[in-house]
Amino acid sequence: MIQAGKSELYFCVDGGGSRSRGRFVGPEGTVYAEAKGGPCNPSTNLERAVASVVDLWSHCCSVIGRTNNQFEGVVFAVGAAGTYMDVGKDFLFACPPFARSCLMSDGYAALIGAGFGAPCSLLIIGTGVAGHRLYVDGRSVKRDAWGWIGGDRGGGSWIGRKALRHCLAALDGVVPKDGLSHETLRAIGGVEKLRAGWLRNLGPDRLAALAPLVLEQAVAGDEAARRIRDRAVEHLAALIAVIAGPDVPLFAAGGLVSPLRALLSKKTGLPILEPKADALTGCWLVATGRAREERAPAAFQLA
């Protein structure tokens, strides 16, 4: 484990594909400053990720009255996507020259935070989907998180894509128009927006923005929306079956947990708990040696 110095200040960053968060934390867990920033995914845009780190750092420094060129005694603890790739080293090299750096994946940071360093399972349901499990011996595994084209089954982008396809099918007259097709078309901006190129450069974030209306329509009784929601629950329950265990708690995090929690708990027969802490706390736990560093996965297997 990492040995922390008594006088170190921890600059923790949770780097996400659409937004990021930063936090100054003391050796014993005292929070001194927090900030929010833009995208910080070095695997997709290294330059933008570094810029977000610098912005978060500058903002946190301004909160506590520290000059933003004072890096001595600061540990940079960051959880970001793509850290198993070579870009992880490039990312740290391009970031400010902190006294020490601790790099891990965003999922591992969230997993450590969820159980406060103890063995647990974590399901993340947001734009994408990821399942994590931490074992007693320090091994961790990740399932799904393949991205919106081939994976993220049951997540926001998956649900939104199903709604979009239903809407377009209704416009073509292949299926009857209903509440879901109407609300989806309204959210898009109408046929005019479609003709103006709304589908051009369509990505996971814009698809995921349609997910809440699908879940709302499902609650309202729309059959097509219910089918999409129920299929999403089936996908998520299947992932839970892979990562859960009788000896560890199951936590869930992400923007779609709240509307799906009861259905998932009923489907799996398992309590789905709120994480004990967030990914920033996970970064701090690892950087201070209170939790193990992430191990690179040696093989694609659970045991």
VOPAGU-2260 file (C-alpha; in pm, 1 decimal, decimal comma):
REM VOPAGU-2260
SITE   aa  ch    i         X         Y         Z
SITE  MET   A    0       0,0       0,0       0,0
SITE  ILE   A    1      98,0     363,6     -43,1
SITE  GLN   A    2     249,7     527,7     264,2
SITE  ALA   A    3     118,8     878,4     312,6
SITE  GLY   A    4     310,8    1166,8     460,3
SITE  LYS   A    5     165,1    1344,8     763,2
SITE  SER   A    6     166,8    1692,9     607,6
SITE  GLU   A    7      40,2    1599,3     262,4
SITE  LEU   A    8    -256,7    1764,7      97,0
SITE  TYR   A    9    -458,5    1542,1    -134,1
SITE  PHE   A   10    -597,0    1681,6    -456,7
SITE  CYS   A   11    -855,7    1421,5    -558,9
SITE  VAL   A   12   -1019,4    1420,6    -902,1
SITE  ASP   A   13   -1309,9    1211,7   -1030,0
SITE  GLY   A   14   -1272,0    1233,6   -1407,2
SITE  GLY   A   15   -1581,7    1162,5   -1613,5
SITE  GLY   A   16   -1661,1    1176,2   -1981,2
SITE  SER   A   17   -1895,1    1474,0   -1949,7
SITE  ARG   A   18   -1793,6    1637,0   -1621,6
SITE  SER   A   19   -1539,3    1614,4   -1343,5
SITE  ARG   A   20   -1505,4    1697,2    -975,8
SITE  GLY   A   21   -1210,6    1798,6    -764,1
SITE  ARG   A   22   -1154,2    1807,0    -389,1
SITE  PHE   A   23    -878,5    1915,2    -148,3
SITE  VAL   A   24    -858,6    1669,6     141,9
SITE  GLY   A   25    -625,4    1657,6     441,2
SITE  PRO   A   26    -442,0    1346,6     570,4
SITE  GLU   A   27    -724,5    1265,3     813,2
SITE  GLY   A   28   -1008,6    1328,7     570,4
SITE  THR   A   29   -1086,9    1695,0     632,7
SITE  VAL   A   30   -1234,3    1851,9     318,5
SITE  TYR   A   31   -1094,5    2198,3     246,2
SITE  ALA   A   32   -1231,2    2278,6     -98,5
SITE  GLU   A   33   -1439,8    2132,1    -380,3
SITE  ALA   A   34   -1489,9    2220,1    -745,7
SITE  LYS   A   35   -1674,5    2104,1   -1055,3
SITE  GLY   A   36   -1533,2    2105,7   -1406,2
SITE  GLY   A   37   -1562,3    1982,7   -1760,7
SITE  PRO   A   38   -1484,1    1647,4   -1923,4
SITE  CYS   A   39   -1182,6    1459,7   -1793,0
SITE  ASN   A   40   -1139,5    1140,0   -1989,3
SITE  PRO   A   41    -775,1    1117,0   -2099,4
SITE  SER   A   42    -846,8     811,9   -2315,0
SITE  THR   A   43   -1066,3    1016,0   -2550,5
SITE  ASN   A   44    -929,6    1370,7   -2521,8
SITE  LEU   A   45    -601,1    1402,5   -2337,0
SITE  GLU   A   46    -565,2    1777,1   -2382,9
SITE  ARG   A   47    -917,0    1848,2   -2257,0
SITE  ALA   A   48    -868,1    1616,4   -1959,3
SITE  VAL   A   49    -551,3    1797,3   -1854,0
SITE  ALA   A   50    -724,5    2133,9   -1895,0
SITE  SER   A   51   -1004,7    2018,0   -1665,5
SITE  VAL   A   52    -753,5    1908,9   -1401,7
SITE  VAL   A   53    -584,1    2248,8   -1417,0
SITE  ASP   A   54    -921,5    2425,4   -1386,5
SITE  LEU   A   55   -1021,3    2215,3   -1084,9
SITE  TRP   A   56    -682,4    2271,9    -923,8
SITE  SER   A   57    -698,6    2649,0    -975,3
SITE  HIS   A   58   -1048,9    2672,3    -834,4
SITE  CYS   A   59    -966,9    2466,7    -525,0
SITE  CYS   A   60    -652,7    2673,6    -469,9
SITE  SER   A   61    -854,1    2995,0    -484,0
SITE  VAL   A   62   -1094,2    2862,3    -218,8
SITE  ILE   A   63    -817,2    2806,4      37,3
SITE  GLY   A   64    -597,3    3097,3     -70,6
SITE  ARG   A   65    -317,7    2886,2    -215,3
SITE  THR   A   66    -120,8    2994,9    -520,4
SITE  ASN   A   67    -186,8    2761,5    -811,8
SITE  ASN   A   68     183,1    2709,6    -883,0
SITE  GLN   A   69     253,1    2565,6    -537,6
SITE  PHE   A   70     267,3    2186,0    -585,2
SITE  GLU   A   71     500,5    2088,4    -301,0
SITE  GLY   A   72     342,1    1844,9     -55,1
SITE  VAL   A   73      41,4    1778,9    -280,5
SITE  VAL   A   74     -62,9    1426,6    -378,7
SITE  PHE   A   75    -262,7    1408,6    -700,9
SITE  ALA   A   76    -512,7    1121,5    -664,3
SITE  VAL   A   77    -720,9    1074,7    -977,5
SITE  GLY   A   78    -973,8     821,4   -1097,9
SITE  ALA   A   79   -1024,8     846,7   -1473,2
SITE  ALA   A   80   -1128,9     630,3   -1765,2
SITE  GLY   A   81    -868,1     462,1   -1981,8
SITE  THR   A   82    -599,4     438,3   -1714,3
SITE  TYR   A   83    -493,1      87,7   -1820,6
SITE  MET   A   84    -384,7     230,5   -2152,6
SITE  ASP   A   85     -50,3     399,2   -2220,6
SITE  VAL   A   86    -238,9     727,3   -2224,0
SITE  GLY   A   87    -247,9     707,2   -1843,6
SITE  LYS   A   88     125,2     776,2   -1823,8
SITE  ASP   A   89      95,7    1052,8   -2081,6
SITE  PHE   A   90    -187,1    1204,6   -1878,6
SITE  LEU   A   91      15,7    1222,5   -1558,0
SITE  PHE   A   92     315,9    1359,9   -1745,6
SITE  ALA   A   93     102,5    1638,5   -1895,7
SITE  CYS   A   94     -57,6    1732,8   -1563,3
SITE  PRO   A   95     106,0    1980,9   -1322,2
SITE  PRO   A   96     416,2    1852,1   -1136,3
SITE  PHE   A   97     258,8    1740,7    -811,4
SITE  ALA   A   98     477,8    1589,5    -539,4
SITE  ARG   A   99     323,9    1247,1    -596,0
SITE  SER   A  100      53,2    1098,0    -817,2
SITE  CYS   A  101    -186,7     809,0    -764,6
SITE  LEU   A  102    -373,0     696,4   -1077,0
SITE  MET   A  103    -665,4     454,8   -1093,8
SITE  SER   A  104    -972,0     393,0   -1310,1
SITE  ASP   A  105   -1286,7     590,4   -1240,5
SITE  GLY   A  106   -1475,2     269,3   -1168,1
SITE  TYR   A  107   -1220,7     151,8    -913,4
SITE  ALA   A  108   -1233,9     486,9    -734,7
SITE  ALA   A  109   -1613,3     458,4    -715,1
SITE  LEU   A  110   -1589,8      96,0    -597,3
SITE  ILE   A  111   -1347,7     182,3    -317,1
SITE  GLY   A  112   -1560,9     476,5    -211,8
SITE  ALA   A  113   -1883,5     274,1    -215,7
SITE  GLY   A  114   -1763,1      25,7      44,8
SITE  PHE   A  115   -1514,8     264,6     207,3
SITE  GLY   A  116   -1238,4      26,1     108,1
SITE  ALA   A  117   -1414,7    -293,6     218,0
SITE  PRO   A  118   -1512,4    -579,7     -18,0
SITE  CYS   A  119   -1837,2    -502,7    -198,4
SITE  SER   A  120   -2017,6    -496,5    -531,2
SITE  LEU   A  121   -2109,5    -178,5    -716,3
SITE  LEU   A  122   -2349,6    -124,4   -1005,7
SITE  ILE   A  123   -2320,6     206,3   -1189,4
SITE  ILE   A  124   -2624,0     308,5   -1395,4
SITE  GLY   A  125   -2590,1     637,5   -1575,9
SITE  THR   A  126   -2528,0     718,2   -1939,4
SITE  GLY   A  127   -2342,2     387,9   -1942,9
SITE  VAL   A  128   -2339,2      80,2   -1721,9
SITE  ALA   A  129   -2061,6     -86,5   -1525,7
SITE  GLY   A  130   -2054,1    -362,6   -1267,2
SITE  HIS   A  131   -1767,4    -387,9   -1017,9
SITE  ARG   A  132   -1663,9    -629,2    -744,6
SITE  LEU   A  133   -1386,7    -597,0    -484,5
SITE  TYR   A  134   -1259,9    -917,1    -321,6
SITE  VAL   A  135   -1097,1    -969,4      16,7
SITE  ASP   A  136    -755,8   -1032,2    -139,7
SITE  GLY   A  137    -764,1    -696,7    -319,0
SITE  ARG   A  138    -862,8    -825,6    -661,7
SITE  SER   A  139   -1125,4    -627,1    -844,0
SITE  VAL   A  140   -1323,8    -700,3   -1157,8
SITE  LYS   A  141   -1526,8    -488,6   -1395,2
SITE  ARG   A  142   -1808,3    -602,6   -1622,4
SITE  ASP   A  143   -1979,1    -424,5   -1912,3
SITE  ALA   A  144   -1864,7     -61,4   -1949,6
SITE  TRP   A  145   -1805,5    -153,0   -2315,4
SITE  GLY   A  146   -1949,6     173,3   -2438,4
SITE  TRP   A  147   -2277,5     267,8   -2596,7
SITE  ILE   A  148   -2225,2      97,9   -2932,5
SITE  GLY   A  149   -2163,7    -255,2   -2808,3
SITE  GLY   A  150   -2249,4    -252,0   -2439,9
SITE  ASP   A  151   -2387,9     -39,1   -2154,3
SITE  ARG   A  152   -2690,8    -267,0   -2152,0
SITE  GLY   A  153   -2982,2    -114,5   -1962,1
SITE  GLY   A  154   -2818,0     224,6   -1916,4
SITE  GLY   A  155   -2926,1     569,6   -2023,6
SITE  SER   A  156   -2783,3     558,0   -2375,5
SITE  TRP   A  157   -2928,0     209,4   -2428,6
SITE  ILE   A  158   -3274,9     321,1   -2313,0
SITE  GLY   A  159   -3256,1     639,5   -2518,8
SITE  ARG   A  160   -3157,3     452,0   -2833,6
SITE  LYS   A  161   -3455,9     219,4   -2791,7
SITE  ALA   A  162   -3684,9     521,2   -2755,4
SITE  LEU   A  163   -3538,6     687,7   -3063,6
SITE  ARG   A  164   -3586,4     377,5   -3274,6
SITE  HIS   A  165   -3944,6     346,9   -3153,0
SITE  CYS   A  166   -4009,0     710,6   -3240,8
SITE  LEU   A  167   -3868,8     672,4   -3591,8
SITE  ALA   A  168   -4066,3     352,4   -3645,7
SITE  ALA   A  169   -4382,8     537,4   -3542,0
SITE  LEU   A  170   -4305,1     817,8   -3786,4
SITE  ASP   A  171   -4266,2     557,8   -4061,3
SITE  GLY   A  172   -4600,0     401,8   -3968,0
SITE  VAL   A  173   -4439,9      67,4   -3883,7
SITE  VAL   A  174   -4573,6      84,6   -3527,0
SITE  PRO   A  175   -4863,6     289,4   -3388,5
SITE  LYS   A  176   -4791,5     636,8   -3255,9
SITE  ASP   A  177   -4820,2     653,4   -2878,3
SITE  GLY   A  178   -4717,4     854,4   -2575,7
SITE  LEU   A  179   -4356,3     746,2   -2597,7
SITE  SER   A  180   -4316,1     832,1   -2965,2
SITE  HIS   A  181   -4486,4    1168,1   -2909,3
SITE  GLU   A  182   -4269,3    1264,2   -2610,8
SITE  THR   A  183   -3951,2    1146,5   -2779,0
SITE  LEU   A  184   -4025,0    1350,4   -3090,5
SITE  ARG   A  185   -4105,0    1651,7   -2874,0
SITE  ALA   A  186   -3774,4    1616,1   -2688,2
SITE  ILE   A  187   -3587,6    1597,8   -3019,0
SITE  GLY   A  188   -3755,3    1913,9   -3140,7
SITE  GLY   A  189   -3993,3    1769,6   -3396,5
SITE  VAL   A  190   -3958,0    1638,7   -3748,6
SITE  GLU   A  191   -3793,7    1965,7   -3848,5
SITE  LYS   A  192   -3498,2    1895,7   -3619,4
SITE  LEU   A  193   -3465,0    1544,6   -3758,4
SITE  ARG   A  194   -3458,3    1677,9   -4112,7
SITE  ALA   A  195   -3207,1    1943,3   -4008,4
SITE  GLY   A  196   -2960,8    1675,6   -3902,6
SITE  TRP   A  197   -3039,6    1596,8   -3537,7
SITE  LEU   A  198   -2910,0    1242,6   -3589,7
SITE  ARG   A  199   -2575,4    1369,0   -3715,5
SITE  ASN   A  200   -2289,6    1303,4   -3471,4
SITE  LEU   A  201   -2533,6    1144,1   -3230,2
SITE  GLY   A  202   -2357,7    1012,4   -2921,4
SITE  PRO   A  203   -2433,0     851,4   -2585,4
SITE  ASP   A  204   -2498,9    1172,0   -2392,1
SITE  ARG   A  205   -2775,4    1291,1   -2623,8
SITE  LEU   A  206   -2931,2     946,1   -2629,9
SITE  ALA   A  207   -2917,7     921,0   -2251,5
SITE  ALA   A  208   -3101,5    1252,2   -2225,3
SITE  LEU   A  209   -3408,3    1066,5   -2358,4
SITE  ALA   A  210   -3400,4     801,5   -2084,3
SITE  PRO   A  211   -3590,5     995,4   -1814,4
SITE  LEU   A  212   -3891,1    1049,0   -2041,6
SITE  VAL   A  213   -3897,8     675,6   -2118,3
SITE  LEU   A  214   -3913,9     594,0   -1748,6
SITE  GLU   A  215   -4178,7     861,8   -1693,6
SITE  GLN   A  216   -4390,4     720,9   -1975,9
SITE  ALA   A  217   -4349,0     371,1   -1832,6
SITE  VAL   A  218   -4487,8     487,9   -1498,6
SITE  ALA   A  219   -4773,4     657,5   -1685,3
SITE  GLY   A  220   -4864,9     323,2   -1842,0
SITE  ASP   A  221   -4726,5     349,0   -2195,1
SITE  GLU   A  222   -4673,8      -9,7   -2311,9
SITE  ALA   A  223   -4375,7      55,7   -2537,1
SITE  ALA   A  224   -4199,3     247,2   -2260,6
SITE  ARG   A  225   -4271,5     -31,9   -2014,6
SITE  ARG   A  226   -4120,6    -289,0   -2247,5
SITE  ILE   A  227   -3803,1     -85,1   -2280,6
SITE  ARG   A  228   -3781,0     -25,5   -1906,0
SITE  ASP   A  229   -3846,7    -388,9   -1818,7
SITE  ARG   A  230   -3585,4    -508,2   -2066,7
SITE  ALA   A  231   -3337,2    -263,0   -1915,1
SITE  VAL   A  232   -3410,3    -409,3   -1572,1
SITE  GLU   A  233   -3350,1    -760,1   -1707,9
SITE  HIS   A  234   -3010,7    -656,0   -1845,5
SITE  LEU   A  235   -2912,2    -489,9   -1518,8
SITE  ALA   A  236   -3032,7    -784,1   -1310,4
SITE  ALA   A  237   -2821,9   -1018,2   -1523,7
SITE  LEU   A  238   -2517,3    -802,4   -1454,9
SITE  ILE   A  239   -2593,4    -799,9   -1082,6
SITE  ALA   A  240   -2602,0   -1180,3   -1087,1
SITE  VAL   A  241   -2243,5   -1177,7   -1216,6
SITE  ILE   A  242   -2095,3    -930,4    -967,6
SITE  ALA   A  243   -2299,9    -990,3    -651,7
SITE  GLY   A  244   -2220,8   -1234,5    -375,0
SITE  PRO   A  245   -2389,4   -1351,2     -54,8
SITE  ASP   A  246   -2102,8   -1222,4     157,3
SITE  VAL   A  247   -2076,3    -865,3      28,5
SITE  PRO   A  248   -2313,5    -566,8      11,9
SITE  LEU   A  249   -2442,5    -445,2    -323,4
SITE  PHE   A  250   -2425,8     -71,5    -383,2
SITE  ALA   A  251   -2559,5     125,5    -679,0
SITE  ALA   A  252   -2472,9     471,0    -807,1
SITE  GLY   A  253   -2565,9     686,1   -1104,1
SITE  GLY   A  254   -2847,1     902,7   -1227,8
SITE  LEU   A  255   -3083,2     615,7   -1314,4
SITE  VAL   A  256   -3056,7     427,7    -985,1
SITE  SER   A  257   -3342,8     612,2    -816,8
SITE  PRO   A  258   -3616,5     529,1   -1072,5
SITE  LEU   A  259   -3496,2     168,6   -1113,1
SITE  ARG   A  260   -3394,1      71,7    -758,1
SITE  ALA   A  261   -3723,8     -85,0    -647,8
SITE  LEU   A  262   -3765,8    -280,7    -971,7
SITE  LEU   A  263   -3408,9    -410,0    -956,2
SITE  SER   A  264   -3438,4    -509,7    -593,3
SITE  LYS   A  265   -3760,5    -698,0    -667,7
SITE  LYS   A  266   -3609,1    -866,7    -973,0
SITE  THR   A  267   -3290,6    -978,6    -796,3
SITE  GLY   A  268   -3421,1   -1028,6    -444,0
SITE  LEU   A  269   -3128,5    -822,2    -315,5
SITE  PRO   A  270   -3117,7    -494,6    -123,8
SITE  ILE   A  271   -2955,5    -224,2    -333,9
SITE  LEU   A  272   -2776,3      18,3    -105,5
SITE  GLU   A  273   -2654,8     374,9    -128,1
SITE  PRO   A  274   -2274,1     396,6    -147,9
SITE  LYS   A  275   -2102,1     486,0     178,1
SITE  ALA   A  276   -1891,8     747,2       0,7
SITE  ASP   A  277   -1814,6     877,2    -348,0
SITE  ALA   A  278   -1533,9     824,2    -598,0
SITE  LEU   A  279   -1338,3    1121,7    -464,4
SITE  THR   A  280   -1329,0     955,4    -125,2
SITE  GLY   A  281   -1217,9     638,7    -302,0
SITE  CYS   A  282    -924,4     828,7    -453,0
SITE  TRP   A  283    -831,3     961,0    -109,2
SITE  LEU   A  284    -854,0     617,3      54,0
SITE  VAL   A  285    -615,8     468,0    -201,8
SITE  ALA   A  286    -374,0     761,2    -197,3
SITE  THR   A  287    -346,7     755,3     183,3
SITE  GLY   A  288    -290,3     379,5     194,3
SITE  ARG   A  289    -624,1     309,5     361,8
SITE  ALA   A  290    -724,9     100,1      59,9
SITE  ARG   A  291    -525,2    -106,2    -187,8
SITE  GLU   A  292    -401,5      28,0    -515,6
SITE  GLU   A  293    -578,7     -99,5    -825,1
SITE  ARG   A  294    -435,5    -407,7    -989,1
SITE  ALA   A  295    -436,9    -441,7   -1364,6
SITE  PRO   A  296    -673,0    -728,1   -1461,1
SITE  ALA   A  297    -469,1   -1038,5   -1542,8
SITE  ALA   A  298    -752,5   -1235,0   -1700,8
SITE  PHE   A  299   -1116,7   -1188,7   -1790,6
SITE  GLN   A  300   -1264,3   -1404,5   -1518,3
SITE  LEU   A  301   -1439,2   -1357,9   -1186,7
SITE  ALA   A  302   -1257,9   -1616,0    -977,7
